[in-house]
Amino acid sequence: MSAAAGDPRLAGARRAPRRRMRLSWSDPKLRTIVWQVVILGVLAAIVCYLAANTSRNLSARHIATGFGFLAQPASIPIGETLLSWTPSVDTYGRAMLIGVLNTLKVAVVGVVLATIWGTLIGIGRLSGNWLIARLTAIYVETLRDVPVLLQLLFWYTLLNALPGPRQAFHPLPGVFLSNRGIKIPLLEWQPSHIWVLLAAVVGVVLTLLWRARAARRQAMSGTRPAVWPIGLLLIAVFPVAVWAALGAPFALDVPALRGFNFRGGGTITPEYAALTLGLVVYTASYIAEIVRSGIQAVPHGQWEAAAALGLHRGFVLRHVVLPQALRVIVPPMTSQYLNLIKNSSLAIAIGYQDIVSITGTMLNQTGQSIESIALVMVVYLVFSLSISAFMNWYNAHIALVER
C-alpha cells in the first residue's frame, strides 16, 4: 500500500465535496448574459406586438395577406426583359424575377466598368503628366459633388436628344445611335455555340489550375513555369479549335433601318444606357480616390527599390505597388459596390424597370404593400450579403501572411 493511499489527509481531500459556483450580480459574465436575454426578449415582444397589430388592422380593412398573389396573372407592361413576358398571362412572380434580372444587369456591368474606370482615374491623379493629373482631379472633385439623381437625369436627357432613326449616327459598321437607343449586331445563337462556350469555361479553369501549380513550383524550386502560353492555348486556341471542328458556325443579326425604325440586332435602351452610364461615372469618382489613397499608402521605398533594379514604372505599378495597395483598397471598395447597387433603385426616375419599379406597379395593382416591400428588402439584402461575403473572401485571399 502506497504512502499516498494511506495518508488520511489525502483521503479526506478526495472525499471533500466540490464547491458550487455561486452566481453573483457582480460577475460580468452573468450580467452580460442577463442583459442579452432582456434585450432579445424586448425585441421579440416588439416584433410580436407589431405583427399582431398589423394583422388585426389588415383584417379589419378586409385586406388579404400572404404571398399567394405571386401566382396570379400580372397585367404589367414591361418593355425591357431578359425573359419572355406576356402581360395578363405571366404571373407577378415572373414579373419580380424579371425585375431582379434587370437590376442584376445594371449592377454587374456597373461594378465592372466603375472598377476599371475608377482605377484608371485614380492612377491618372498620380501621373507625372500635369494635364492628366489636373483633368482627373477636376473629374473627381466635380462629379463627387453632383447628386447622382441629377447625373442620371442629365444622361437620360442627353441620350433622348439624339436624332431619330433616319438621322441616326453610324460610328461603326452595324452600330447606330439614335433616340431609340443603341443598335448593335448580335450573334445568331446556335446549339454548337454551347460547346464553344463550355470549352472556354474549361480553358479558364485549367488555366487557373496551371497558374496555381506554377506558383507552387516557384515556391519549391525558385523557378516559375510560363503561364501565359498555356493560358493562351486553353482560353483562346482551344475554343476556336472546337468552333472550327463543329463547322465554324457564325452569323450576325445586323440591324437595318426599315421604315421609321430599325429591325434586327440588339438594342441598348436609353433608360438602361443612362442608368448604367450615370452610376459608372458617379461611382468611379469615389473609386478613384480609394485607388489613389491605396497606392499612396505603399511606402515610397518600394518604388525606389524597383527603380534601382531597372524596372519600368508601369511594371512596378502592376506587379509591385498595386498588389500591396489592395490591402487598403478592397475594404472601402466593398462599400462603393453596395452603394452602386442601392443607387440603381433610382432607375424609376428615368423609366427603367428594375425591381423597385416593377414592385411599385405590382403594389398598386394588388394592394399587397407589406409583402411587396418585404420582397424588395430581401432582394437587396441578398445582393448586399453576397457582395460582402465575396469581397471578404477576396480580402482574406490577398492578405499578406507573415511567415
C-alpha positions as CSV (number, residue, x, y, z in Angstrom):
1,M,0.0,0.0,0.0
2,S,1.5,3.3,-1.1
3,A,2.1,6.2,1.3
4,A,-0.3,8.4,-0.7
5,A,-3.1,5.9,-0.3
6,G,-2.5,5.6,3.4
7,D,-2.4,9.4,4.1
8,P,-5.7,10.4,5.9
9,R,-5.3,14.0,4.8
10,L,-5.2,13.0,1.1
11,A,-8.2,10.6,1.6
12,G,-10.1,13.4,3.2
13,A,-9.3,15.8,0.4
14,R,-10.6,13.3,-2.1
15,R,-13.8,12.9,-0.2
16,A,-14.3,16.6,0.2
17,P,-17.3,17.8,-1.9
18,R,-16.7,20.3,-4.7
19,R,-17.6,23.9,-4.1
20,R,-20.6,25.0,-6.0
21,M,-20.2,28.1,-8.2
22,R,-22.2,30.9,-6.7
23,L,-23.9,33.3,-9.1
24,S,-23.4,36.9,-8.2
25,W,-24.6,40.1,-10.0
26,S,-21.0,41.3,-9.7
27,D,-19.9,38.6,-12.1
28,P,-19.5,40.4,-15.5
29,K,-20.4,37.2,-17.5
30,L,-23.7,36.9,-15.6
31,R,-24.6,40.5,-16.3
32,T,-23.7,40.1,-20.0
33,I,-26.0,37.0,-20.3
34,V,-28.9,38.6,-18.4
35,W,-28.8,41.9,-20.5
36,Q,-28.6,39.9,-23.7
37,V,-31.7,37.8,-22.7
38,V,-33.5,41.0,-21.7
39,I,-32.8,42.8,-24.9
40,L,-33.8,39.8,-27.0
41,G,-37.0,39.4,-25.0
42,V,-37.8,43.1,-25.5
43,L,-37.2,42.9,-29.3
44,A,-39.2,39.7,-29.6
45,A,-42.1,41.4,-27.7
46,I,-42.0,44.4,-30.0
47,V,-42.0,42.3,-33.1
48,C,-44.9,40.2,-31.8
49,Y,-46.9,43.3,-31.0
50,L,-46.2,44.9,-34.4
51,A,-47.1,41.7,-36.2
52,A,-50.4,41.2,-34.2
53,N,-51.3,44.9,-34.6
54,T,-50.7,44.8,-38.4
55,S,-52.6,41.5,-38.8
56,R,-55.6,43.0,-36.8
57,N,-55.7,46.2,-38.8
58,L,-55.4,44.3,-42.1
59,S,-58.3,42.0,-41.1
60,A,-60.4,45.0,-40.1
61,R,-59.9,46.5,-43.5
62,H,-60.5,43.2,-45.3
63,I,-57.0,43.2,-46.9
64,A,-55.7,39.8,-47.8
65,T,-52.2,38.8,-46.6
66,G,-49.7,36.3,-47.8
67,F,-47.7,35.7,-50.9
68,G,-50.3,33.9,-52.9
69,F,-50.7,36.9,-55.2
70,L,-47.3,36.0,-56.8
71,A,-49.1,33.2,-58.7
72,Q,-51.8,35.5,-60.1
73,P,-51.6,36.8,-63.7
74,A,-50.0,40.3,-63.9
75,S,-51.1,43.0,-66.3
76,I,-47.8,44.9,-66.1
77,P,-46.3,46.1,-69.4
78,I,-42.5,45.5,-69.3
79,G,-40.5,46.9,-72.1
80,E,-37.0,45.5,-71.3
81,T,-36.8,41.9,-70.3
82,L,-34.2,39.1,-70.3
83,L,-37.0,36.5,-70.2
84,S,-40.1,36.2,-72.3
85,W,-43.0,38.2,-70.9
86,T,-46.7,38.3,-71.9
87,P,-48.9,40.7,-69.9
88,S,-52.1,39.2,-68.3
89,V,-50.7,35.7,-68.9
90,D,-47.5,35.6,-66.9
91,T,-47.6,35.9,-63.1
92,Y,-46.4,38.6,-60.6
93,G,-43.7,36.2,-59.5
94,R,-42.2,36.1,-63.0
95,A,-42.5,39.9,-63.2
96,M,-40.5,40.2,-60.0
97,L,-37.9,37.8,-61.4
98,I,-37.6,40.0,-64.5
99,G,-37.1,43.0,-62.2
100,V,-34.3,41.2,-60.3
101,L,-32.6,40.3,-63.5
102,N,-32.8,43.8,-64.8
103,T,-31.3,45.1,-61.5
104,L,-28.5,42.5,-61.8
105,K,-27.8,43.5,-65.4
106,V,-27.2,47.1,-64.2
107,A,-25.2,46.0,-61.1
108,V,-22.8,43.6,-62.7
109,V,-22.0,45.8,-65.7
110,G,-21.8,48.9,-63.5
111,V,-19.5,47.3,-60.9
112,V,-17.1,46.1,-63.6
113,L,-17.0,49.3,-65.6
114,A,-16.8,51.5,-62.5
115,T,-13.9,49.5,-61.2
116,I,-11.9,49.8,-64.4
117,W,-12.7,53.5,-65.0
118,G,-12.2,54.4,-61.4
119,T,-8.8,52.6,-61.3
120,L,-7.6,54.5,-64.4
121,I,-8.8,57.8,-63.0
122,G,-7.1,57.1,-59.6
123,I,-3.8,56.2,-61.3
124,G,-4.2,59.3,-63.5
125,R,-4.3,61.5,-60.5
126,L,-0.8,60.3,-59.5
127,S,0.5,60.7,-63.1
128,G,3.6,62.8,-63.7
129,N,1.8,64.4,-66.6
130,W,0.5,67.7,-65.5
131,L,-2.5,67.8,-67.8
132,I,-3.7,64.2,-67.0
133,A,-3.3,64.8,-63.3
134,R,-5.3,68.1,-63.4
135,L,-8.1,66.7,-65.6
136,T,-8.6,63.6,-63.4
137,A,-8.6,65.9,-60.3
138,I,-11.3,68.0,-61.9
139,Y,-13.3,64.9,-62.8
140,V,-13.2,63.6,-59.2
141,E,-13.9,66.9,-57.4
142,T,-16.7,67.8,-59.8
143,L,-18.7,64.6,-60.1
144,R,-18.5,63.7,-56.4
145,D,-20.3,66.9,-55.6
146,V,-23.2,66.5,-58.1
147,P,-26.1,64.3,-56.8
148,V,-26.4,61.0,-58.6
149,L,-30.0,61.5,-59.4
150,L,-29.2,64.8,-61.2
151,Q,-26.5,62.9,-63.2
152,L,-28.9,60.2,-64.2
153,L,-31.4,62.8,-65.5
154,F,-28.6,64.6,-67.4
155,W,-27.5,61.4,-69.2
156,Y,-31.1,60.4,-69.9
157,T,-31.9,63.9,-71.4
158,L,-28.7,63.8,-73.4
159,L,-29.5,60.4,-74.9
160,N,-33.0,61.4,-75.7
161,A,-31.7,64.4,-77.5
162,L,-30.0,62.2,-80.2
163,P,-31.5,62.3,-83.7
164,G,-34.2,60.0,-84.8
165,P,-33.6,56.6,-86.5
166,R,-33.5,58.1,-90.0
167,Q,-30.7,60.6,-89.0
168,A,-29.0,58.2,-86.5
169,F,-25.3,58.4,-86.0
170,H,-23.4,55.5,-87.6
171,P,-19.9,55.4,-85.9
172,L,-19.2,51.7,-86.7
173,P,-20.5,49.1,-89.1
174,G,-23.7,47.8,-87.8
175,V,-23.9,50.3,-84.9
176,F,-26.4,53.1,-84.8
177,L,-27.0,55.8,-82.2
178,S,-30.5,57.4,-82.0
179,N,-33.1,58.5,-79.5
180,R,-34.5,54.9,-79.7
181,G,-31.3,53.6,-78.2
182,I,-28.0,52.0,-79.4
183,K,-28.5,49.3,-82.0
184,I,-25.7,46.7,-82.2
185,P,-25.2,43.5,-84.1
186,L,-25.9,40.2,-82.3
187,L,-24.6,36.8,-82.8
188,E,-27.2,34.3,-84.0
189,W,-27.1,31.7,-81.3
190,Q,-26.8,28.1,-82.4
191,P,-26.6,24.8,-80.4
192,S,-23.0,24.3,-81.4
193,H,-22.1,27.6,-79.7
194,I,-22.9,25.9,-76.3
195,W,-19.9,23.6,-76.8
196,V,-17.7,26.5,-77.7
197,L,-18.8,28.3,-74.5
198,L,-18.2,25.2,-72.5
199,A,-14.7,24.8,-74.0
200,A,-13.9,28.4,-73.0
201,V,-15.0,27.7,-69.4
202,V,-12.9,24.6,-69.2
203,G,-10.0,26.5,-70.6
204,V,-10.3,29.2,-67.9
205,V,-10.5,26.5,-65.1
206,L,-7.5,24.7,-66.4
207,T,-5.5,27.9,-66.7
208,L,-6.2,28.7,-63.1
209,L,-5.1,25.3,-62.1
210,W,-1.9,25.6,-64.1
211,R,-1.3,29.0,-62.5
212,A,-1.7,27.5,-59.0
213,R,0.7,24.7,-59.9
214,A,3.2,27.2,-61.3
215,A,3.1,29.2,-58.0
216,R,3.7,26.0,-56.0
217,R,6.6,25.1,-58.3
218,Q,8.1,28.5,-57.8
219,A,7.8,28.3,-54.1
220,M,9.6,24.9,-54.1
221,S,12.3,25.4,-56.7
222,G,12.5,29.1,-57.3
223,T,11.7,28.7,-61.0
224,R,8.2,29.5,-62.3
225,P,6.9,27.8,-65.4
226,A,5.4,30.1,-68.1
227,V,1.7,30.6,-67.6
228,W,0.6,32.9,-70.4
229,P,1.4,30.5,-73.3
230,I,-0.6,27.7,-71.7
231,G,-3.4,30.2,-70.8
232,L,-3.4,31.4,-74.4
233,L,-3.8,27.9,-75.7
234,L,-6.5,26.9,-73.3
235,I,-8.6,30.1,-73.3
236,A,-8.2,31.2,-77.0
237,V,-6.9,28.4,-79.2
238,F,-8.9,25.5,-77.6
239,P,-12.4,27.2,-78.0
240,V,-11.5,28.2,-81.5
241,A,-10.5,24.7,-82.4
242,V,-13.8,23.4,-81.0
243,W,-15.6,26.0,-83.0
244,A,-13.8,25.0,-86.2
245,A,-14.4,21.3,-85.5
246,L,-18.1,22.0,-85.3
247,G,-18.2,23.6,-88.7
248,A,-17.3,27.2,-87.7
249,P,-20.9,28.4,-87.4
250,F,-21.0,32.2,-87.4
251,A,-23.8,34.6,-88.4
252,L,-24.6,38.1,-87.3
253,D,-28.0,39.7,-87.0
254,V,-27.2,43.2,-88.2
255,P,-29.7,46.0,-87.5
256,A,-31.1,47.8,-90.6
257,L,-33.4,50.7,-91.0
258,R,-36.8,49.6,-92.1
259,G,-39.4,52.4,-92.3
260,F,-39.3,54.6,-89.2
261,N,-37.3,52.3,-87.0
262,F,-34.5,49.6,-87.0
263,R,-35.1,45.9,-87.4
264,G,-32.8,43.2,-86.2
265,G,-29.8,43.3,-84.0
266,G,-29.8,44.1,-80.3
267,T,-30.9,47.3,-78.6
268,I,-29.4,49.1,-75.6
269,T,-32.3,51.2,-74.5
270,P,-31.8,54.9,-73.5
271,E,-33.0,54.1,-70.0
272,Y,-30.6,51.3,-69.4
273,A,-27.7,53.2,-71.0
274,A,-28.4,56.4,-69.0
275,L,-28.7,54.5,-65.7
276,T,-25.5,52.4,-66.2
277,L,-23.5,55.4,-67.5
278,G,-24.6,57.6,-64.7
279,L,-23.9,55.1,-62.0
280,V,-20.5,54.2,-63.5
281,V,-19.4,57.8,-63.9
282,Y,-20.5,58.7,-60.4
283,T,-19.2,55.7,-58.5
284,A,-15.9,55.8,-60.4
285,S,-15.2,59.2,-58.9
286,Y,-15.2,57.6,-55.4
287,I,-13.3,54.5,-56.5
288,A,-10.6,56.8,-58.0
289,E,-9.9,58.3,-54.6
290,I,-9.8,54.9,-53.0
291,V,-7.3,53.7,-55.5
292,R,-5.2,56.8,-55.2
293,S,-5.1,56.6,-51.4
294,G,-4.2,52.9,-51.6
295,I,-1.3,53.5,-53.9
296,Q,0.0,56.3,-51.7
297,A,-0.2,54.0,-48.7
298,V,2.5,51.9,-50.2
299,P,5.9,53.1,-48.9
300,H,7.8,55.1,-51.5
301,G,10.8,52.9,-50.9
302,Q,9.1,50.2,-52.9
303,W,9.1,52.5,-56.0
304,E,12.8,53.4,-55.4
305,A,13.8,49.8,-54.9
306,A,12.1,48.7,-58.1
307,A,13.6,51.6,-60.0
308,A,17.0,50.6,-58.7
309,L,16.5,47.2,-60.4
310,G,15.8,48.9,-63.6
311,L,12.1,48.0,-63.8
312,H,9.7,50.1,-65.9
313,R,7.3,52.3,-63.9
314,G,4.2,50.6,-65.4
315,F,5.6,47.2,-64.5
316,V,6.3,48.3,-60.9
317,L,2.8,49.7,-60.6
318,R,1.1,46.4,-61.8
319,H,3.4,43.9,-60.1
320,V,4.8,45.6,-57.0
321,V,2.6,48.5,-55.9
322,L,-1.0,47.5,-56.7
323,P,-0.7,44.1,-55.1
324,Q,0.3,45.8,-51.8
325,A,-2.2,48.6,-52.2
326,L,-5.1,46.1,-52.5
327,R,-5.0,45.6,-48.7
328,V,-6.1,49.2,-48.4
329,I,-8.3,49.4,-51.5
330,V,-10.5,46.3,-51.1
331,P,-12.4,47.1,-47.8
332,P,-13.7,50.5,-48.8
333,M,-14.3,49.3,-52.4
334,T,-17.0,47.0,-51.0
335,S,-19.0,50.0,-49.8
336,Q,-18.9,51.6,-53.2
337,Y,-20.2,48.4,-54.8
338,L,-23.0,48.3,-52.4
339,N,-23.8,52.0,-53.0
340,L,-23.9,51.4,-56.7
341,I,-26.4,48.6,-56.3
342,K,-28.6,50.6,-53.9
343,N,-28.4,53.7,-56.2
344,S,-29.7,51.6,-59.0
345,S,-33.1,51.9,-57.3
346,L,-33.2,55.5,-58.7
347,A,-33.9,53.9,-62.1
348,I,-37.6,54.6,-61.5
349,A,-36.8,58.3,-62.1
350,I,-35.8,57.7,-65.7
351,G,-38.3,54.9,-66.5
352,Y,-36.0,51.8,-66.3
353,Q,-38.0,48.9,-65.0
354,D,-35.9,47.4,-62.2
355,I,-37.0,45.5,-59.1
356,V,-38.2,48.7,-57.4
357,S,-40.2,50.0,-60.4
358,I,-41.9,46.6,-61.1
359,T,-42.7,46.1,-57.4
360,G,-44.2,49.5,-57.2
361,T,-46.6,48.8,-60.1
362,M,-47.4,45.4,-58.5
363,L,-48.1,47.0,-55.2
364,N,-50.6,49.4,-56.8
365,Q,-52.4,46.6,-58.6
366,T,-52.6,44.1,-55.8
367,G,-52.5,46.3,-52.7
368,Q,-50.1,43.8,-51.1
369,S,-47.8,46.6,-49.8
370,I,-46.2,44.8,-46.9
371,E,-45.4,41.7,-48.8
372,S,-44.1,43.7,-51.8
373,I,-41.8,45.9,-49.8
374,A,-40.6,42.9,-47.8
375,L,-39.6,41.1,-51.0
376,V,-37.7,44.1,-52.2
377,M,-35.9,44.3,-48.9
378,V,-35.0,40.6,-49.1
379,V,-33.6,41.0,-52.7
380,Y,-31.4,43.9,-51.7
381,L,-30.3,42.2,-48.6
382,V,-29.2,39.1,-50.6
383,F,-27.3,41.3,-53.0
384,S,-25.5,43.1,-50.2
385,L,-24.6,40.0,-48.2
386,S,-23.4,38.2,-51.4
387,I,-21.1,41.1,-52.3
388,S,-19.8,41.5,-48.8
389,A,-19.1,37.7,-48.5
390,F,-17.2,37.7,-51.8
391,M,-15.2,40.8,-51.0
392,N,-14.3,39.5,-47.5
393,W,-13.2,36.2,-49.1
394,Y,-11.1,38.1,-51.7
395,N,-9.6,40.3,-49.0
396,A,-8.6,37.3,-46.9
397,H,-7.2,35.6,-50.1
398,I,-4.9,38.5,-51.0
399,A,-3.8,39.3,-47.4
400,L,-0.1,39.1,-46.8
401,V,0.8,36.3,-44.3
402,E,3.9,36.8,-42.2
403,R,5.9,33.6,-42.0
